[in-house]
Amino acid sequence: MRSRQRMFAAVMRLLLKCLRLGRRRRFKLVRQVEQLWHYGHLCLRSLLYNSFTNGDVVLDSLFEPVYWLVDHVTRWFGVVFVALVIGLTSSIVAIVYICLLPLILQTYTPAWICWHLAYGHWNLIMIVFHYYMAITTSPGHPPQAKNDLTGVSICRKCIAPKPARTHHCSICNRCVLKMDHHCPWLNNCVGHYNHRYFFSFCLFMTMGCIYCSISGWEMFRDAYAAIERMKLLEKERLQVAANQTYYQTPPPTFSFRQRAFHKSVVYLWVLCSSVALALGALTLWHAALITRGETSIERHINRKERQRLQKKGKVFRNPYSYGSWDNWKVFLGVDVPRHWLTRVLLPSPHLPHGTGLSWDLPPCVMEQRAPLLAI
């Protein structure tokens, strides 16, 4: 009896010892997994740690594939967009000459005929000139030699000197002087040497679209009513053809020329009105930037800098702004009063102030502005 009790006690001790060993091994395995996890997390943070990292940097990193796709699509579709601008503009000009101009010559007074001929052709010349110059003029690029410029930063993407107001275009894959943005409708960057051409094209295209929309409003109403009447008569003609008897006469039909005329007028007015709204908003936006002496990129940079200095009790001053009126004079290249006619109201290929590498005080600005920072 005692031997059996001893044997049972020995078996129970052996079972308890096995359970303790299994529990220790399980706890040891969990501890090893936790250590590996913490070690991997520490390695990852040590490799990716950056004291300048914030939410914006993380979002930019997450959207980097989207940016890459947009850059490449924009680069390849630039030629298509330019062809689209030329095609749509040419179609509007053709409709004006073929459909509207004969009607104007027949119905308007001589004074109004002279006004439409003079303003229409002047506006068309300004649009064609500035669009051609905007797509063919290089925006300007900094020199590649590192010894040509001193006291400038180095672009981390193209490893070349990066003067003030210069930014790297990921679509053109090079730095652009005073870069504003890359415009797919120009298939070109908007920078120091073609910024004025771009804005003038937007302005005169908006003016031309508004002119066509206002001048063709009555014609559009008549053409739209005629098209609705065509649809109604076409429906009646089909009903008569289906239930025709010997005494019924089908309603008259419109000729192909009449249909084409009315539809062309509707197309002209709808397209010009849409472009006037969209391009007019873009033109106003760039006009506000020019008034403040900024580019599209600098607006975001200056806003962040203004917020950062405001927390420190300082006021941000844009060093490239000379006042609203002087900013426009510098942008348009107006040095003397007659330049408003020869350089603004007439086609002019004059160069902007400066080389885009340094930003000295332009001759049209009489007094030096406040410094960059003021406490």
Number of C-alpha atoms within 10 A of each C-alpha: 5 7 8 9 10 11 11 12 12 12 12 12 12 12 12 12 12 12 12 12 12 12 12 12 12 12 12 12 12 12 12 12 12 12 12 12 12 12 12 12 12 12 12 11 11 10 9 10 10 9 6 6 10 9 8 9 11 11 10 12 12 11 11 12 11 11 15 13 11 12 17 13 13 19 18 13 14 17 15 14 17 17 14 13 14 14 12 14 17 12 15 20 16 14 16 20 12 12 16 18 15 11 12 16 15 10 10 12 10 12 8 13 15 13 11 18 13 11 13 16 12 16 19 15 15 23 23 17 18 24 25 15 19 26 20 13 17 17 22 21 22 19 15 14 9 13 8 9 16 9 9 13 14 13 16 10 12 13 13 18 23 26 25 15 21 24 21 18 17 15 20 15 11 16 26 28 25 25 27 24 17 20 16 19 19 21 22 23 26 28 27 26 26 25 23 23 25 22 22 23 22 23 21 22 26 24 17 22 24 20 18 20 21 15 14 19 14 11 17 22 15 15 20 16 12 17 18 12 13 16 11 11 17 17 13 14 18 13 12 15 13 9 9 13 9 5 5 10 11 14 13 10 10 14 8 8 9 13 14 11 16 21 16 21 23 20 16 22 23 14 16 24 19 14 17 24 14 11 18 20 14 15 22 14 12 19 16 13 16 21 17 19 22 24 21 14 15 18 15 12 12 15 11 12 14 16 14 14 15 12 9 9 10 14 16 18 16 17 15 17 17 23 14 13 12 18 21 17 19 22 16 23 20 21 16 9 8 10 16 15 12 12 16 16 13 15 18 16 13 11 13 17 20 14 14 23 20 11 14 11 16 17 11 15 16 10 10 10 15 12 11 11 12 11 8
